[in-house]
Amino acid sequence: MKCLKKTKSGFTLIEMVLVIAIIVILASVMVLSVSGYLNKANPARISVSGHNASLDLSTSGMDEVVAVT
């Protein structure tokens, strides 16, 4: 009998499933960490919006004074 050598190279189904599972786990960890940063950034965004609104209010009076003169 002749000894058959396995000449085909490639990935098995188990290897592909493992790689996809690892990618899914890493993606879910990344999504959770990014959503945590977005939740922490929300109060800062509100604070900056309030600051910008107060600057717009204070500078709108200056525009009227410059336009009159």
PyRosetta script that sets phi, psi and omega in degrees:
from pyrosetta import init, pose_from_sequence

init()
pose = pose_from_sequence("MKCLKKTKSGFTLIEMVLVIAIIVILASVMVLSVSGYLNKANPARISVSGHNASLDLSTSGMDEVVAVT")
pose.set_psi(1, 144.0)
pose.set_omega(1, 178.9)
pose.set_phi(2, -89.1)
pose.set_psi(2, 143.0)
pose.set_omega(2, 177.2)
pose.set_phi(3, -85.4)
pose.set_psi(3, 122.6)
pose.set_omega(3, -178.8)
pose.set_phi(4, -87.4)
pose.set_psi(4, 129.2)
pose.set_omega(4, 177.4)
pose.set_phi(5, -97.8)
pose.set_psi(5, 141.7)
pose.set_omega(5, 177.8)
pose.set_phi(6, -83.1)
pose.set_psi(6, 106.1)
pose.set_omega(6, -176.0)
pose.set_phi(7, -99.5)
pose.set_psi(7, -12.5)
pose.set_omega(7, 179.7)
pose.set_phi(8, -78.1)
pose.set_psi(8, 132.0)
pose.set_omega(8, 176.7)
pose.set_phi(9, -117.1)
pose.set_psi(9, 148.7)
pose.set_omega(9, -178.7)
pose.set_phi(10, 160.2)
pose.set_psi(10, -172.5)
pose.set_omega(10, -178.1)
pose.set_phi(11, -99.4)
pose.set_psi(11, 144.5)
pose.set_omega(11, 174.9)
pose.set_phi(12, -86.2)
pose.set_psi(12, 167.4)
pose.set_omega(12, 179.6)
pose.set_phi(13, -63.5)
pose.set_psi(13, -37.5)
pose.set_omega(13, 180.0)
pose.set_phi(14, -64.8)
pose.set_psi(14, -41.6)
pose.set_omega(14, 178.3)
pose.set_phi(15, -63.1)
pose.set_psi(15, -41.1)
pose.set_omega(15, 179.5)
pose.set_phi(16, -66.2)
pose.set_psi(16, -40.9)
pose.set_omega(16, 179.0)
pose.set_phi(17, -64.9)
pose.set_psi(17, -39.9)
pose.set_omega(17, 178.2)
pose.set_phi(18, -64.1)
pose.set_psi(18, -42.3)
pose.set_omega(18, 178.8)
pose.set_phi(19, -64.0)
pose.set_psi(19, -43.2)
pose.set_omega(19, 179.0)
pose.set_phi(20, -64.6)
pose.set_psi(20, -39.2)
pose.set_omega(20, 178.4)
pose.set_phi(21, -64.2)
pose.set_psi(21, -40.8)
pose.set_omega(21, 178.1)
pose.set_phi(22, -65.0)
pose.set_psi(22, -41.3)
pose.set_omega(22, 178.3)
pose.set_phi(23, -63.3)
pose.set_psi(23, -41.7)
pose.set_omega(23, 179.1)
pose.set_phi(24, -63.8)
pose.set_psi(24, -42.3)
pose.set_omega(24, 179.2)
pose.set_phi(25, -63.8)
pose.set_psi(25, -45.9)
pose.set_omega(25, 179.4)
pose.set_phi(26, -64.1)
pose.set_psi(26, -39.3)
pose.set_omega(26, 178.9)
pose.set_phi(27, -65.7)
pose.set_psi(27, -39.5)
pose.set_omega(27, 179.9)
pose.set_phi(28, -68.4)
pose.set_psi(28, -37.2)
pose.set_omega(28, 176.4)
pose.set_phi(29, -64.1)
pose.set_psi(29, -40.6)
pose.set_omega(29, 179.8)
pose.set_phi(30, -66.1)
pose.set_psi(30, -42.6)
pose.set_omega(30, -180.0)
pose.set_phi(31, -63.4)
pose.set_psi(31, -41.7)
pose.set_omega(31, 179.1)
pose.set_phi(32, -65.3)
pose.set_psi(32, -39.5)
pose.set_omega(32, -179.9)
pose.set_phi(33, -70.6)
pose.set_psi(33, -38.7)
pose.set_omega(33, 179.1)
pose.set_phi(34, -67.2)
pose.set_psi(34, -39.5)
pose.set_omega(34, 178.9)
pose.set_phi(35, -66.1)
pose.set_psi(35, -32.4)
pose.set_omega(35, 175.3)
pose.set_phi(36, -64.4)
pose.set_psi(36, -41.9)
pose.set_omega(36, 178.3)
pose.set_phi(37, -66.6)
pose.set_psi(37, -37.6)
pose.set_omega(37, 179.0)
pose.set_phi(38, -66.2)
pose.set_psi(38, -38.2)
pose.set_omega(38, 177.8)
pose.set_phi(39, -66.5)
pose.set_psi(39, -35.8)
pose.set_omega(39, 177.7)
pose.set_phi(40, -71.9)
pose.set_psi(40, -29.1)
pose.set_omega(40, -177.3)
pose.set_phi(41, -80.6)
pose.set_psi(41, -16.2)
pose.set_omega(41, -176.6)
pose.set_phi(42, -62.0)
pose.set_psi(42, -45.8)
pose.set_omega(42, 177.0)
pose.set_phi(43, -62.2)
pose.set_psi(43, -34.9)
pose.set_omega(43, 177.6)
pose.set_phi(44, -65.8)
pose.set_psi(44, -39.2)
pose.set_omega(44, 178.4)
pose.set_phi(45, -63.6)
pose.set_psi(45, -40.8)
pose.set_omega(45, 178.9)
pose.set_phi(46, -65.1)
pose.set_psi(46, -40.4)
pose.set_omega(46, 179.1)
pose.set_phi(47, -64.5)
pose.set_psi(47, -42.9)
pose.set_omega(47, 179.5)
pose.set_phi(48, -66.3)
pose.set_psi(48, -38.9)
pose.set_omega(48, 178.6)
pose.set_phi(49, -62.8)
pose.set_psi(49, -41.5)
pose.set_omega(49, 177.1)
pose.set_phi(50, -64.8)
pose.set_psi(50, -40.2)
pose.set_omega(50, 178.3)
pose.set_phi(51, -64.1)
pose.set_psi(51, -43.8)
pose.set_omega(51, 178.9)
pose.set_phi(52, -64.5)
pose.set_psi(52, -37.7)
pose.set_omega(52, 178.6)
pose.set_phi(53, -65.1)
pose.set_psi(53, -40.8)
pose.set_omega(53, 179.1)
pose.set_phi(54, -68.0)
pose.set_psi(54, -35.6)
pose.set_omega(54, 176.0)
pose.set_phi(55, -66.1)
pose.set_psi(55, -41.3)
pose.set_omega(55, 177.9)
pose.set_phi(56, -62.5)
pose.set_psi(56, -39.6)
pose.set_omega(56, 179.8)
pose.set_phi(57, -66.7)
pose.set_psi(57, -41.9)
pose.set_omega(57, -178.2)
pose.set_phi(58, -73.3)
pose.set_psi(58, -32.7)
pose.set_omega(58, -179.6)
pose.set_phi(59, -84.0)
pose.set_psi(59, -15.6)
pose.set_omega(59, 178.6)
pose.set_phi(60, -67.7)
pose.set_psi(60, -33.6)
pose.set_omega(60, 175.5)
pose.set_phi(61, -67.2)
pose.set_psi(61, -33.5)
pose.set_omega(61, 178.6)
pose.set_phi(62, -69.0)
pose.set_psi(62, -35.3)
pose.set_omega(62, 178.8)
pose.set_phi(63, -64.5)
pose.set_psi(63, -37.7)
pose.set_omega(63, 179.3)
pose.set_phi(64, -68.5)
pose.set_psi(64, -37.6)
pose.set_omega(64, 179.1)
pose.set_phi(65, -66.8)
pose.set_psi(65, -41.5)
pose.set_omega(65, 179.9)
pose.set_phi(66, -67.7)
pose.set_psi(66, -36.4)
pose.set_omega(66, -178.3)
pose.set_phi(67, -70.4)
pose.set_psi(67, -31.1)
pose.set_omega(67, -177.7)
pose.set_phi(68, -74.1)
pose.set_psi(68, -37.2)
pose.set_omega(68, -175.2)
pose.set_phi(69, -81.7)
pose.dump_pdb("model.pdb")
